[in-house]
Amino acid sequence: MSKSYKYKKFLVRRYQILAAILIVLSAGLVLLPKYEKNEGIKPEAFLLNVLSTERYINTDELADRLINQDPTILLVDVRTPKEFEEYSLPNAVNIPLADVLSSDSEAYLNQDAFDVVLYSNDNYYSDQAYFLCNRLGYKNLYVLEGGLNKWFSTIINPKMPKETAPRKDFDIYNSRIAAGMYFGVGNSSQKIVKKAPKKVIKLTKKKKKVAEGGC
Amino acid sequence: MKELEKTKRISISAVLFILIIFIGVLSFKRPKNVFKNDKNISLNHIIKQDYILQIKDLDRTNSTLIDIRSPYEYNKGYIKNAVNIYVPDLLEPKQLAYIKQLDKENKIIVLYGNNPEEANGAWLLLTQLGLKNIKVLCVKLTYKNDKLIVESYPLEKPTLNYAEFMKKASSGKIKKVKRAQKKVIRLIKKKKKVAEGGC
């Protein structure tokens, strides 16, 4: 009898010890330094995105897609509303850089139906907008390389290649001129020369006069 | 006896459970770098725009210049006393520790590259990691005769008044950029003089 009693006591003791250890461990887990959750992607992934140039879309490509009326493109202007009012690309939406993280703009930026092309005067601010959205994991975002400055110097007012340039340069130049016409540039060099009305010249036939004088 | 078996099983499972928790805690990997600032703080930083330094505002005594270009470009020429940390190496432990150390000493860290766009990403990365005194030098670098020339960069300035230009363009009045006139260099041929003197 006494043996089992001692044993029972020991068992109770064991349980107490186990319970104590478990309580201590759970307290420790609670007090563990909080794992600061990363909001969005990791810094290493962010750095890789900073380095890659995949986000850039160049002006020729964009012009091409716009002319072909590609329905999947959405242009977003990140400049101030004032600058947007003065001039913007056709069918562009204005999301100023300050509002890029607001809930309204999230509807435009955080979706996978459209390819969103961010642009500004140059690509500094648009890059920043891209990075902010990228950190939150938005996809399908692109940046117009060179921004509006490059747009104007390539599509609207392209530089004529030198005479010694390769044929390819001339092809690019011609396609840019054509693209410019789509966007509203009426080039003086392409003015259609009005055909001068046909002048009707009446030729009066000189009647051959019979030789006068006779024999 | 049955009871003994039961208690044995319970105690064994309890010990195993404790062991598992222990192992889990010990192998808990803390991520190396964590973004400290959330998106809104970063956005405020960006909008404030006081992180963009012009050359004239650069205070050489209290700031450290960091060249974020590749080592090859750095060797070609760099601003005096600038340290070279190539952008992909920014998160390497040694470089990051160096930068964090500078930040702790409250020194201003100024990043520069071939143009501000290159430094843009690096700046955003470092500020989001929680470093406070990072600025971007608004310059563009060019080389002339193998010497480095540092010029102020007009950040995000429209090169022309777009609206006006479009108006002119649509009315067909833009003058095409005139190509420089071909320089005609006249070569005066020296006339061969017949040998004088006779025979």
HADDOCK unambig.tbl for C-alpha pairs under 7 A between the chains (distance, minus, plus):
assign (segid A and resid 38 and name CA) (segid B and resid 34 and name CA) 6.31 0.50 0.50
assign (segid A and resid 38 and name CA) (segid B and resid 35 and name CA) 6.15 0.50 0.50
assign (segid A and resid 39 and name CA) (segid B and resid 38 and name CA) 6.96 0.50 0.50
assign (segid A and resid 43 and name CA) (segid B and resid 33 and name CA) 6.67 0.50 0.50
assign (segid A and resid 43 and name CA) (segid B and resid 34 and name CA) 6.90 0.50 0.50
assign (segid A and resid 43 and name CA) (segid B and resid 35 and name CA) 6.81 0.50 0.50
assign (segid A and resid 50 and name CA) (segid B and resid 121 and name CA) 5.48 0.50 0.50
assign (segid A and resid 86 and name CA) (segid B and resid 163 and name CA) 5.98 0.50 0.50
assign (segid A and resid 87 and name CA) (segid B and resid 162 and name CA) 6.24 0.50 0.50
assign (segid A and resid 87 and name CA) (segid B and resid 163 and name CA) 5.31 0.50 0.50
assign (segid A and resid 98 and name CA) (segid B and resid 47 and name CA) 6.48 0.50 0.50
assign (segid A and resid 121 and name CA) (segid B and resid 156 and name CA) 5.42 0.50 0.50
assign (segid A and resid 121 and name CA) (segid B and resid 157 and name CA) 6.49 0.50 0.50
assign (segid A and resid 121 and name CA) (segid B and resid 158 and name CA) 5.59 0.50 0.50
assign (segid A and resid 122 and name CA) (segid B and resid 156 and name CA) 5.08 0.50 0.50
assign (segid A and resid 124 and name CA) (segid B and resid 117 and name CA) 5.60 0.50 0.50
assign (segid A and resid 124 and name CA) (segid B and resid 156 and name CA) 6.76 0.50 0.50
assign (segid A and resid 132 and name CA) (segid B and resid 39 and name CA) 6.97 0.50 0.50
assign (segid A and resid 149 and name CA) (segid B and resid 158 and name CA) 6.06 0.50 0.50
assign (segid A and resid 149 and name CA) (segid B and resid 159 and name CA) 5.94 0.50 0.50
assign (segid A and resid 184 and name CA) (segid B and resid 170 and name CA) 5.29 0.50 0.50
assign (segid A and resid 185 and name CA) (segid B and resid 169 and name CA) 4.90 0.50 0.50
assign (segid A and resid 185 and name CA) (segid B and resid 170 and name CA) 4.40 0.50 0.50
assign (segid A and resid 185 and name CA) (segid B and resid 172 and name CA) 6.82 0.50 0.50
assign (segid A and resid 186 and name CA) (segid B and resid 169 and name CA) 5.94 0.50 0.50
assign (segid A and resid 186 and name CA) (segid B and resid 170 and name CA) 4.69 0.50 0.50
assign (segid A and resid 186 and name CA) (segid B and resid 171 and name CA) 5.83 0.50 0.50
assign (segid A and resid 186 and name CA) (segid B and resid 172 and name CA) 4.40 0.50 0.50
assign (segid A and resid 187 and name CA) (segid B and resid 172 and name CA) 4.82 0.50 0.50
assign (segid A and resid 188 and name CA) (segid B and resid 172 and name CA) 4.89 0.50 0.50
assign (segid A and resid 188 and name CA) (segid B and resid 173 and name CA) 6.49 0.50 0.50
